[in-house]
């Protein structure tokens, strides 16, 4: 198992928490975990911008 796989495995939620998610949410979470750190930072920045724009509206 390489370092990325180990890191992604550690970040996973317990199965009981995963069962609370619907299939689409599990798919999105799986894709998010597979992203590079740079891609995750971009997503987090984008969400932050949307959140602050919504607060100003």
N, CA, C and O atoms as a GROMACS GRO file, in nm:
protein
  228
    1UNK      N    1   0.086  -0.117   0.000
    1UNK     CA    2   0.000   0.000   0.000
    1UNK      C    3   0.090   0.123   0.000
    1UNK      O    4   0.179   0.134   0.085
    2UNK      N    5   0.069   0.216  -0.093
    2UNK     CA    6   0.154   0.334  -0.098
    2UNK      C    7   0.105   0.440   0.001
    2UNK      O    8   0.002   0.422   0.066
    3UNK      N    9   0.180   0.550   0.012
    3UNK     CA   10   0.149   0.652   0.113
    3UNK      C   11   0.012   0.715   0.092
    3UNK      O   12  -0.060   0.739   0.190
    4UNK      N   13  -0.027   0.742  -0.033
    4UNK     CA   14  -0.158   0.802  -0.060
    4UNK      C   15  -0.271   0.712  -0.014
    4UNK      O   16  -0.369   0.759   0.044
    5UNK      N   17  -0.258   0.583  -0.040
    5UNK     CA   18  -0.361   0.488   0.002
    5UNK      C   19  -0.370   0.484   0.154
    5UNK      O   20  -0.480   0.477   0.210
    6UNK      N   21  -0.255   0.487   0.222
    6UNK     CA   22  -0.256   0.486   0.368
    6UNK      C   23  -0.322   0.612   0.422
    6UNK      O   24  -0.402   0.605   0.515
    7UNK      N   25  -0.290   0.727   0.362
    7UNK     CA   26  -0.347   0.853   0.407
    7UNK      C   27  -0.498   0.853   0.386
    7UNK      O   28  -0.572   0.895   0.475
    8UNK      N   29  -0.544   0.806   0.272
    8UNK     CA   30  -0.687   0.803   0.244
    8UNK      C   31  -0.758   0.704   0.336
    8UNK      O   32  -0.872   0.730   0.377
    9UNK      N   33  -0.695   0.595   0.370
    9UNK     CA   34  -0.756   0.496   0.458
    9UNK      C   35  -0.774   0.555   0.597
    9UNK      O   36  -0.877   0.533   0.661
   10UNK      N   37  -0.675   0.629   0.645
   10UNK     CA   38  -0.684   0.689   0.777
   10UNK      C   39  -0.796   0.793   0.785
   10UNK      O   40  -0.854   0.812   0.892
   11UNK      N   41  -0.826   0.858   0.676
   11UNK     CA   42  -0.924   0.965   0.676
   11UNK      C   43  -1.067   0.914   0.666
   11UNK      O   44  -1.161   0.990   0.687
   12UNK      N   45  -1.085   0.788   0.637
   12UNK     CA   46  -1.219   0.736   0.619
   12UNK      C   47  -1.295   0.733   0.751
   12UNK      O   48  -1.237   0.714   0.857
   13UNK      N   49  -1.425   0.752   0.741
   13UNK     CA   50  -1.511   0.746   0.858
   13UNK      C   51  -1.541   0.599   0.889
   13UNK      O   52  -1.528   0.513   0.802
   14UNK      N   53  -1.580   0.573   1.012
   14UNK     CA   54  -1.623   0.436   1.045
   14UNK      C   55  -1.744   0.397   0.959
   14UNK      O   56  -1.817   0.483   0.911
   15UNK      N   57  -1.762   0.269   0.942
   15UNK     CA   58  -1.873   0.220   0.859
   15UNK      C   59  -2.008   0.269   0.907
   15UNK      O   60  -2.097   0.293   0.825
   16UNK      N   61  -2.026   0.285   1.036
   16UNK     CA   62  -2.155   0.332   1.087
   16UNK      C   63  -2.186   0.472   1.037
   16UNK      O   64  -2.301   0.502   1.007
   17UNK      N   65  -2.085   0.558   1.028
   17UNK     CA   66  -2.106   0.693   0.976
   17UNK      C   67  -2.127   0.690   0.826
   17UNK      O   68  -2.208   0.766   0.773
   18UNK      N   69  -2.055   0.604   0.757
   18UNK     CA   70  -2.070   0.594   0.612
   18UNK      C   71  -2.210   0.547   0.575
   18UNK      O   72  -2.264   0.586   0.472
   19UNK      N   73  -2.271   0.463   0.658
   19UNK     CA   74  -2.403   0.410   0.627
   19UNK      C   75  -2.509   0.519   0.633
   19UNK      O   76  -2.618   0.502   0.577
   20UNK      N   77  -2.480   0.631   0.700
   20UNK     CA   78  -2.574   0.742   0.708
   20UNK      C   79  -2.578   0.823   0.579
   20UNK      O   80  -2.669   0.903   0.558
   21UNK      N   81  -2.480   0.803   0.493
   21UNK     CA   82  -2.474   0.876   0.366
   21UNK      C   83  -2.552   0.803   0.259
   21UNK      O   84  -2.557   0.680   0.257
   22UNK      N   85  -2.612   0.881   0.168
   22UNK     CA   86  -2.675   0.815   0.054
   22UNK      C   87  -2.568   0.783  -0.050
   22UNK      O   88  -2.452   0.822  -0.035
   23UNK      N   89  -2.606   0.714  -0.155
   23UNK     CA   90  -2.509   0.668  -0.255
   23UNK      C   91  -2.435   0.784  -0.320
   23UNK      O   92  -2.314   0.777  -0.340
   24UNK      N   93  -2.506   0.890  -0.354
   24UNK     CA   94  -2.442   1.006  -0.418
   24UNK      C   95  -2.339   1.070  -0.324
   24UNK      O   96  -2.231   1.108  -0.368
   25UNK      N   97  -2.373   1.082  -0.197
   25UNK     CA   98  -2.280   1.140  -0.100
   25UNK      C   99  -2.157   1.050  -0.083
   25UNK      O  100  -2.045   1.100  -0.072
   26UNK      N  101  -2.176   0.919  -0.081
   26UNK     CA  102  -2.061   0.826  -0.072
   26UNK      C  103  -1.972   0.840  -0.195
   26UNK      O  104  -1.850   0.840  -0.184
   27UNK      N  105  -2.034   0.852  -0.314
   27UNK     CA  106  -1.955   0.870  -0.436
   27UNK      C  107  -1.874   0.998  -0.432
   27UNK      O  108  -1.756   0.999  -0.468
   28UNK      N  109  -1.936   1.108  -0.388
   28UNK     CA  110  -1.865   1.235  -0.380
   28UNK      C  111  -1.752   1.228  -0.278
   28UNK      O  112  -1.643   1.279  -0.304
   29UNK      N  113  -1.776   1.166  -0.164
   29UNK     CA  114  -1.673   1.152  -0.063
   29UNK      C  115  -1.556   1.068  -0.113
   29UNK      O  116  -1.440   1.100  -0.087
   30UNK      N  117  -1.586   0.962  -0.184
   30UNK     CA  118  -1.482   0.877  -0.241
   30UNK      C  119  -1.398   0.955  -0.342
   30UNK      O  120  -1.275   0.945  -0.341
   31UNK      N  121  -1.463   1.032  -0.427
   31UNK     CA  122  -1.388   1.113  -0.525
   31UNK      C  123  -1.304   1.220  -0.456
   31UNK      O  124  -1.190   1.244  -0.494
   32UNK      N  125  -1.362   1.284  -0.353
   32UNK     CA  126  -1.289   1.387  -0.280
   32UNK      C  127  -1.163   1.329  -0.216
   32UNK      O  128  -1.056   1.390  -0.221
   33UNK      N  129  -1.175   1.213  -0.157
   33UNK     CA  130  -1.060   1.150  -0.094
   33UNK      C  131  -0.953   1.110  -0.195
   33UNK      O  132  -0.835   1.103  -0.161
   34UNK      N  133  -0.993   1.084  -0.318
   34UNK     CA  134  -0.897   1.043  -0.421
   34UNK      C  135  -0.825   1.163  -0.482
   34UNK      O  136  -0.727   1.146  -0.555
   35UNK      N  137  -0.872   1.284  -0.454
   35UNK     CA  138  -0.811   1.405  -0.512
   35UNK      C  139  -0.674   1.434  -0.449
   35UNK      O  140  -0.642   1.388  -0.339
   36UNK      N  141  -0.597   1.510  -0.522
   36UNK     CA  142  -0.470   1.557  -0.469
   36UNK      C  143  -0.497   1.666  -0.366
   36UNK      O  144  -0.606   1.723  -0.362
   37UNK      N  145  -0.399   1.696  -0.283
   37UNK     CA  146  -0.413   1.802  -0.184
   37UNK      C  147  -0.441   1.936  -0.252
   37UNK      O  148  -0.519   2.017  -0.201
   38UNK      N  149  -0.378   1.959  -0.366
   38UNK     CA  150  -0.398   2.084  -0.439
   38UNK      C  151  -0.543   2.095  -0.487
   38UNK      O  152  -0.604   2.202  -0.477
   39UNK      N  153  -0.599   1.986  -0.538
   39UNK     CA  154  -0.738   1.987  -0.581
   39UNK      C  155  -0.833   2.009  -0.464
   39UNK      O  156  -0.932   2.080  -0.476
   40UNK      N  157  -0.802   1.947  -0.350
   40UNK     CA  158  -0.886   1.966  -0.231
   40UNK      C  159  -0.884   2.112  -0.186
   40UNK      O  160  -0.988   2.167  -0.150
   41UNK      N  161  -0.766   2.173  -0.187
   41UNK     CA  162  -0.755   2.314  -0.149
   41UNK      C  163  -0.838   2.402  -0.241
   41UNK      O  164  -0.902   2.496  -0.196
   42UNK      N  165  -0.837   2.372  -0.371
   42UNK     CA  166  -0.916   2.447  -0.466
   42UNK      C  167  -1.065   2.434  -0.435
   42UNK      O  168  -1.137   2.533  -0.435
   43UNK      N  169  -1.111   2.313  -0.408
   43UNK     CA  170  -1.252   2.288  -0.374
   43UNK      C  171  -1.288   2.364  -0.247
   43UNK      O  172  -1.392   2.428  -0.242
   44UNK      N  173  -1.203   2.357  -0.146
   44UNK     CA  174  -1.231   2.426  -0.020
   44UNK      C  175  -1.237   2.577  -0.041
   44UNK      O  176  -1.322   2.644   0.017
   45UNK      N  177  -1.148   2.631  -0.123
   45UNK     CA  178  -1.149   2.775  -0.153
   45UNK      C  179  -1.277   2.812  -0.226
   45UNK      O  180  -1.339   2.914  -0.195
   46UNK      N  181  -1.316   2.732  -0.323
   46UNK     CA  182  -1.437   2.757  -0.401
   46UNK      C  183  -1.560   2.758  -0.310
   46UNK      O  184  -1.645   2.846  -0.322
   47UNK      N  185  -1.570   2.662  -0.221
   47UNK     CA  186  -1.682   2.655  -0.128
   47UNK      C  187  -1.681   2.777  -0.036
   47UNK      O  188  -1.786   2.833  -0.006
   48UNK      N  189  -1.564   2.817   0.008
   48UNK     CA  190  -1.552   2.935   0.094
   48UNK      C  191  -1.601   3.060   0.023
   48UNK      O  192  -1.672   3.142   0.082
   49UNK      N  193  -1.564   3.077  -0.103
   49UNK     CA  194  -1.609   3.192  -0.182
   49UNK      C  195  -1.761   3.190  -0.198
   49UNK      O  196  -1.826   3.292  -0.181
   50UNK      N  197  -1.816   3.074  -0.229
   50UNK     CA  198  -1.963   3.063  -0.243
   50UNK      C  199  -2.033   3.094  -0.111
   50UNK      O  200  -2.136   3.161  -0.109
   51UNK      N  201  -1.977   3.044  -0.002
   51UNK     CA  202  -2.038   3.067   0.130
   51UNK      C  203  -2.038   3.216   0.165
   51UNK      O  204  -2.138   3.269   0.212
   52UNK      N  205  -1.926   3.281   0.141
   52UNK     CA  206  -1.918   3.425   0.174
   52UNK      C  207  -2.006   3.507   0.080
   52UNK      O  208  -2.063   3.608   0.122
   53UNK      N  209  -2.019   3.466  -0.046
   53UNK     CA  210  -2.108   3.536  -0.139
   53UNK      C  211  -2.254   3.519  -0.096
   53UNK      O  212  -2.335   3.611  -0.110
   54UNK      N  213  -2.288   3.403  -0.046
   54UNK     CA  214  -2.424   3.378   0.001
   54UNK      C  215  -2.457   3.458   0.125
   54UNK      O  216  -2.571   3.500   0.144
   55UNK      N  217  -2.357   3.479   0.210
   55UNK     CA  218  -2.378   3.555   0.333
   55UNK      C  219  -2.399   3.703   0.303
   55UNK      O  220  -2.466   3.774   0.379
   56UNK      N  221  -2.342   3.750   0.192
   56UNK     CA  222  -2.356   3.891   0.156
   56UNK      C  223  -2.486   3.920   0.084
   56UNK      O  224  -2.528   4.035   0.076
   57UNK      N  225  -2.549   3.817   0.031
   57UNK     CA  226  -2.672   3.838  -0.048
   57UNK      C  227  -2.792   3.869   0.038
   57UNK      O  228  -2.902   3.889  -0.015
   0.00000   0.00000   0.00000
